[in-house]
Amino acid sequence: MAHVLIIDDDQLVSETIANVVRRMGHQATCAFNLEDGLRKTFSDMVDVVFLDVRLPDGNGLDVLPRIQAAPSSPEVIIMTGYGDPDGAELAMRHGAWDYLQKPSTVDAMTLPLVRALQYRQEKKPKGASAVLKRQGIVGNSPGMKTCLDLLAQVAPSDATVLITGETGTGKELFARAIHENSPRARRNFVVVDCAALPETLVESILFGHEKGAYTGADKAEEGLVLAADGGTLFLDEVGELPLSMQRSFLRVLQERRFRPVGGKQEVTSNFRLIAASNRDLDEAVRQERFRADLLFRLRSFTIELPPLRDRVEDIKDTTTYYVDILTRRHGMEPKELSPEFLSTLLNYPWPGNVRELINALERALVNATHESILFPKHLPVHIRVQIARSAMIDKETTDQPESVSVVPALPPIKESREKAIAQAEEKYLTELMALTKGNIKEACSISGLSRSRLYLLLKRYNIATSA
């Protein structure tokens, strides 16, 4: 028997869905606001959540990630009484199972529930992330668990995978983990750094060449695509692949056949493709710097890695893991981490993500070569400076002279800061929409926001998309 939670302030709708669920032989619980819904999601083992968008105490879409992070990782079916294609897109992008518009028929509500429960039942035996080979991938935050579950799901197949995320988030580690957990693990894992490919030699590097194919080709060489035969070809920073090569590579991806430079016969290579990019490839397509048809092929299965600042709970484990590796690599005695050292790491935003963290730890270990405990003073100066400046700004903001004691109590600094940011965002977006006359593409280009993020902010502040 499954447990279904309905979060909707319309009691008639809630009871209707609850009755449908109970007739199917499952347990149904109702919550009429977000606060109660979140409490029940985290206190009970919930399989499926029917979540309304507009609730008395907030927007359901805003708490979707928190619901998905509950211990039972429930599937979420979004419901709304307002036709909103942008909201539907946001729901799907954030992992909702389905998006229903109210009023819905009993059949329309039943089918996604049946499929969601069927999906949960099918994936139970695979359970998988705990038994993965995940060397170098550290962390068990909700965001990381989601990525590991996707890795476990796709690794046994031959599907093409696109891994996205900021620089330093571990895209190559995930690509290697997919390979190591696949039936191809005993064959080659071939890395192609697309950003480092000379445009004049890219075809030869990928496809190989025959002797005499060009000046300097004094012997035949096989390319990287053939080297990946039976194994995995990893195109790192695929967004940097020269446009002139994208059409040729699309054909290779479709046919698994190619002709070496200067060759007369086609060669076959049975490779599995994994690609990675820190760029917005949809924007590159709009700017005609990347082929849409190639992107469609790359996007058979997508894993989006979260930045380190969005999974702060993983920093301690990641630090412990890499300090151990680095001390052994440099022949050092084990190091103890002071509470202040960890506190500094937790409060730094890590724009370079895990890669920057590893470099900072290596620098700290070098600075503490003859000491047994790591302190903040061992970290790179720029990190300590940023933490110190942030602390001073917060202190200046919170410190008030005695003469202001008669002023009514102020809200917490976090609340005040969030309110100021919200006001600034709302003002900026209002002016942005007026400037662009509601042109979303132009607004994205000016603001640097993705389309989905812009829509989310416009919805949050109730700003129309037309002037």
SVG drawing of the C-alpha trace seen along z (x, -y; Angstrom):
<svg xmlns="http://www.w3.org/2000/svg" viewBox="-16 -58 74 64">
<polyline fill="none" stroke="black" stroke-width="0.4" points="0.0,0.0 1.4,-3.4 1.0,-6.7 -0.2,-9.7 -0.2,-13.2 -2.5,-15.9 -1.4,-19.5 -4.3,-21.7 -6.3,-24.5 -9.4,-23.5 -10.9,-20.9 -13.3,-19.6 -10.5,-18.9 -8.4,-17.3 -11.2,-15.0 -12.0,-14.0 -8.4,-13.0 -8.2,-11.3 -11.3,-9.2 -9.7,-8.1 -6.5,-7.1 -8.4,-5.1 -10.5,-3.3 -7.2,-2.2 -6.3,-0.7 -3.8,-3.2 -3.4,-5.6 -4.3,-9.3 -3.4,-12.3 -4.5,-15.9 -2.7,-19.1 -4.3,-22.5 -1.1,-24.7 2.6,-24.4 3.8,-24.4 1.6,-21.5 2.4,-19.7 6.1,-20.0 5.8,-18.8 3.9,-15.7 6.2,-15.1 9.2,-14.9 7.5,-13.1 5.9,-10.3 7.1,-8.0 5.3,-9.5 5.3,-7.9 3.5,-10.5 2.5,-14.2 -0.3,-16.0 0.9,-19.6 -1.2,-22.7 0.7,-25.8 -1.2,-28.6 -1.5,-28.1 -2.3,-30.5 1.3,-30.5 3.3,-30.3 3.9,-28.9 4.1,-25.1 6.8,-25.4 9.1,-27.2 9.1,-24.2 9.2,-21.5 13.0,-20.8 12.4,-20.6 9.6,-18.0 11.8,-16.0 14.6,-16.1 12.4,-14.4 13.7,-11.0 11.2,-9.0 12.0,-11.1 8.4,-11.2 7.2,-11.7 5.4,-15.1 2.3,-15.8 1.8,-19.5 -1.8,-20.8 -3.1,-24.3 -6.3,-26.0 -4.5,-28.5 -3.3,-27.7 0.5,-28.5 2.8,-26.9 5.8,-28.5 4.9,-27.0 4.5,-23.6 8.0,-24.0 9.5,-24.9 7.7,-21.9 9.1,-19.5 12.6,-21.0 12.6,-20.6 11.7,-16.9 7.9,-16.9 6.3,-13.7 3.4,-15.4 1.5,-18.7 -2.3,-18.8 -4.7,-21.7 -7.7,-21.9 -10.5,-20.9 -9.4,-17.4 -11.4,-14.3 -10.9,-11.3 -9.1,-9.5 -6.8,-12.4 -5.8,-12.3 -5.6,-8.5 -3.3,-7.7 -0.3,-9.8 -0.7,-8.4 -0.7,-4.8 2.3,-5.5 4.2,-7.2 3.6,-4.3 4.6,-1.9 7.8,-3.8 8.6,-3.7 8.0,0.0 10.2,0.7 13.1,-1.3 13.1,0.2 15.3,3.2 17.8,1.1 18.3,-1.1 21.5,-1.8 23.6,-4.7 25.0,-2.9 26.6,-0.2 28.0,-2.4 31.7,-2.7 31.9,-6.4 35.6,-7.1 36.2,-10.8 32.4,-11.6 31.8,-12.7 28.7,-13.8 25.1,-12.6 23.2,-15.9 19.8,-15.8 21.3,-17.3 24.1,-14.8 21.8,-11.9 19.6,-12.9 22.6,-13.0 23.8,-9.6 20.4,-8.0 20.5,-9.3 24.0,-7.9 22.8,-4.5 19.9,-4.6 21.8,-5.4 25.1,-3.6 24.0,-0.1 22.6,-1.3 24.3,-2.6 22.4,-5.9 24.3,-9.1 24.6,-11.3 25.0,-15.1 26.5,-16.3 26.1,-20.0 27.3,-22.2 29.7,-24.9 33.4,-24.5 34.8,-22.4 31.6,-20.6 33.0,-17.1 31.7,-16.5 34.6,-14.2 34.3,-12.3 30.7,-11.6 31.6,-10.6 34.2,-8.2 31.7,-6.8 29.2,-6.1 31.9,-4.3 33.1,-2.3 29.5,-1.2 28.7,-0.2 29.3,3.1 32.1,1.2 34.2,0.7 37.0,3.0 37.5,1.1 39.0,-2.4 37.7,-5.6 38.9,-8.2 38.8,-11.9 38.6,-14.6 39.1,-18.2 37.1,-20.1 38.4,-23.4 42.0,-22.4 41.4,-21.0 43.3,-23.0 40.7,-23.7 43.2,-22.8 43.9,-19.3 40.6,-18.5 39.4,-16.1 42.8,-14.2 42.7,-14.0 39.2,-12.6 39.2,-10.4 42.9,-9.7 44.7,-10.0 46.6,-8.0 50.3,-8.4 50.8,-11.4 47.3,-12.8 48.9,-16.2 52.3,-17.8 54.0,-16.2 51.8,-13.0 54.8,-10.7 52.8,-7.7 49.2,-6.6 47.6,-7.3 44.3,-6.2 42.0,-8.8 40.4,-9.1 37.0,-7.9 38.6,-4.6 40.5,-4.4 37.2,-4.4 35.9,-1.4 34.1,0.9 34.5,-1.7 33.4,-5.3 34.2,-8.5 34.0,-11.6 33.7,-14.9 34.6,-17.4 33.3,-21.0 31.5,-19.9 30.2,-23.4 33.7,-24.4 33.7,-21.8 34.3,-23.8 31.1,-24.5 32.8,-23.1 33.2,-19.7 29.7,-19.4 28.0,-18.2 30.7,-15.6 30.5,-14.4 26.7,-14.2 27.0,-11.7 29.6,-9.7 27.3,-9.7 24.4,-8.4 26.2,-5.9 29.2,-5.0 31.2,-5.2 33.8,-7.6 36.6,-8.0 40.1,-8.9 41.7,-12.0 43.2,-10.9 41.6,-7.5 39.4,-5.7 37.6,-3.2 35.2,-4.0 36.0,-2.7 33.5,-1.7 33.8,-2.3 31.3,-1.0 31.7,-3.7 29.4,-5.1 29.3,-8.9 29.3,-11.0 29.5,-14.8 29.9,-17.6 29.5,-21.4 29.6,-24.4 27.9,-26.5 24.3,-27.1 24.0,-25.0 20.4,-26.2 21.7,-29.8 24.6,-28.6 22.0,-27.2 20.1,-30.5 23.3,-32.3 24.0,-29.7 27.2,-28.6 26.0,-25.1 23.9,-22.8 20.4,-22.1 20.3,-18.6 23.6,-17.7 22.2,-19.0 19.1,-16.8 21.3,-13.7 23.5,-14.6 20.6,-15.2 19.3,-11.6 19.9,-11.7 21.0,-14.7 22.6,-15.0 22.9,-18.6 25.5,-18.8 24.8,-21.3 27.5,-23.9 29.2,-23.3 27.5,-26.4 24.2,-24.6 25.3,-21.6 27.2,-23.0 26.4,-19.9 28.9,-18.0 31.9,-20.3 33.0,-18.6 33.0,-15.1 34.7,-16.4 37.4,-18.1 38.1,-15.0 38.3,-12.8 40.7,-15.0 42.9,-15.9 43.4,-12.2 44.3,-11.7 46.6,-14.7 48.5,-13.9 49.3,-10.4 50.2,-11.8 52.7,-14.2 54.0,-11.7 52.7,-13.8 51.4,-12.7 47.6,-12.8 46.2,-16.3 43.5,-17.3 40.9,-19.9 40.3,-22.6 36.6,-23.8 37.7,-27.2 39.2,-25.7 35.9,-23.9 33.9,-27.0 35.9,-29.1 35.3,-26.5 31.6,-26.4 31.3,-30.1 33.2,-30.6 31.0,-30.5 33.5,-28.4 33.0,-30.0 35.4,-27.4 33.5,-24.6 35.2,-21.3 38.2,-22.0 38.9,-25.2 38.3,-23.5 40.9,-20.8 43.4,-23.4 42.8,-25.4 43.3,-22.2 46.6,-21.4 47.8,-24.9 46.8,-24.6 48.7,-21.4 51.8,-22.9 51.6,-25.8 51.1,-23.4 53.8,-20.9 55.3,-20.6 52.1,-21.1 49.5,-18.5 46.4,-20.8 45.0,-22.8 43.8,-26.4 42.3,-29.1 45.7,-30.8 46.9,-27.9 44.3,-28.7 45.0,-30.9 44.9,-34.6 42.1,-35.5 39.7,-33.1 40.5,-34.4 40.2,-38.0 36.7,-37.4 35.5,-35.7 36.9,-38.6 35.3,-41.2 32.0,-39.5 32.2,-39.2 33.0,-42.9 30.1,-43.9 27.7,-41.8 29.1,-43.3 28.7,-46.9 25.2,-46.1 24.2,-44.6 26.1,-46.9 24.0,-49.9 24.9,-52.8 23.1,-53.0 21.1,-56.0 19.0,-53.9 17.8,-51.7 14.4,-53.5 13.8,-52.4 11.3,-49.5 13.0,-46.1 14.5,-45.4 14.0,-42.1 16.9,-39.6 19.7,-40.6 19.0,-37.7 15.3,-38.7 16.3,-42.3 18.9,-41.3 16.5,-39.0 13.8,-41.8 16.3,-44.3 17.4,-41.8 13.8,-41.1 13.0,-44.8 16.1,-45.3 15.2,-42.2 11.6,-43.3 12.7,-46.8 15.3,-45.5 12.9,-43.0 10.2,-45.6 12.6,-47.9 14.0,-44.9 10.5,-44.0 9.8,-47.6 13.1,-48.0 12.7,-44.8 8.9,-45.2 8.4,-41.7 10.8,-40.0 12.0,-37.0 15.0,-36.2 16.3,-39.7 15.7,-39.9 17.7,-36.7 20.5,-38.1 20.6,-41.4 20.2,-39.9 22.3,-36.8 19.5,-34.7 18.3,-31.4 14.8,-31.3 13.5,-29.1 15.1,-31.3 13.7,-34.5 10.2,-33.0 10.5,-31.9 11.5,-35.4 8.7,-37.1 6.2,-34.7 7.5,-35.3 7.1,-39.1 3.9,-38.9 5.5,-40.9 3.8,-40.6 5.9,-39.5 4.6,-42.2 5.1,-45.9"/>
</svg>
